Amino acid sequence: MTPAVFHVLLALTGGARHGYAIMQDVREHTDGVLRLGAGTLYGTIDRLIRDGYVREVDGPAAESSRDARRRFYRITPDGRRALDAEVERLERIVRTARTIRRAAKGLRP
């Protein structure tokens, strides 16, 4: 799973979001390290929709014409399962790295 896919799915675990809110969440979650441009974001969302991990949903009642144009997205159960599997995979990697580092330092795991 690419970092963009991971972070878009992670941003959507908090509920439906529009594209700009997803970009802000990703920037915040990564302390500004990952900044998704519009092309990357919407290309990623399109792929996630095709894969069945995200779906477009109705947003809240629009307060302005700008709000009415926004498209909102929500993670699907398949998307949540894929994200959970990726989190578990990353946790295993971190555990392995910590074990190797401790062994290299002569410490117990």
N, C-alpha and C positions, 0 to 999 in steps of 0.2 A: 504494500500500500504506500503510495507516495505521501510525502508530508502534506501536500495540498489536500489530498483526499482525506487523510486522517484528521486534519484540523477543520475542514469543512464539516465532516460528520460530527466531530466533537462540538463545534459551535451550535449545531442543530439539536444537540441533546437537551438543551435548555428550552426548546419549543420552536415554533415556526419563526423564521427570520427572513428578512429580505436581503438582497445581495450586499448592500452597503453595510448592514449590521453584521453580516457574516464576516466581511473584510475587517471590520473593527474588532470583532471578537477574536479573530485569528491573530491580529496584530497584538492585542492585549494578552492573549494566552501565551504568546511566544516572546513577550517583552520586546516587541518590535523587530525581532530577528526575521520572521517570515511576514512579508507584505505581499499580499496577493493583488495583482493588477486585475482589471476587469476581464481581460481576455483569459487569463489563467482561471479566475474564479468561475466565469460562466462556462468555459470549456469543461472544467471539473464538474460543475453542477450538471451539465448536459450528460456527461459520462455517467454520473451517479444516478441520474434519472433512467438512462438506458439500462443500467445494471440493476435497477429496482431498489436502490438504496435510499433514494430521495424521491419525493414527489412534490409537485407544485400544489399549493393549497390556497384557499381564499384567505386574504389578510383581514385584519380588523377593518371596521368601517372607515373609509377614507375621510380624512379631515380636510384635505385639499386635493386639487387635481394632480399634484405631484405624488401624493400618497396613493391615489387611485391607479397610477401607472406602475407602482411597485409590484414585483412578483415575489410571492412568499413561498418558502420551501420548508418541508418537514422531513425528518429522518423516518424511514419505514422500519418495521420490525427486522427485515433482512439487513438493513443498514446498521441497525443497533447491534445485531449479532456479528456483523463483519467488524464493527468498531471494537466490540468486546474481545473478539478473537485477536485483533491487532494489539490491543492493550495487554492481553495475556502474553502474546509473543514478545512484546517489548519488555515486559516484566521479567520474562525468562532470560532475555539477553542481559539485562541489568544484573540479575542475580548471578549469572555466569561470570560476568565481568568482575563483579565484586569478589567472587570466590577466587578467581585467578589473581586478582590484585592482592588479596590477603595471603594467598599461597606464596606469591612472589616476595612478600614482605616477611614471610616466615610466621604468619599468624594463623590461627585456627579459623575455619569457615564459620 
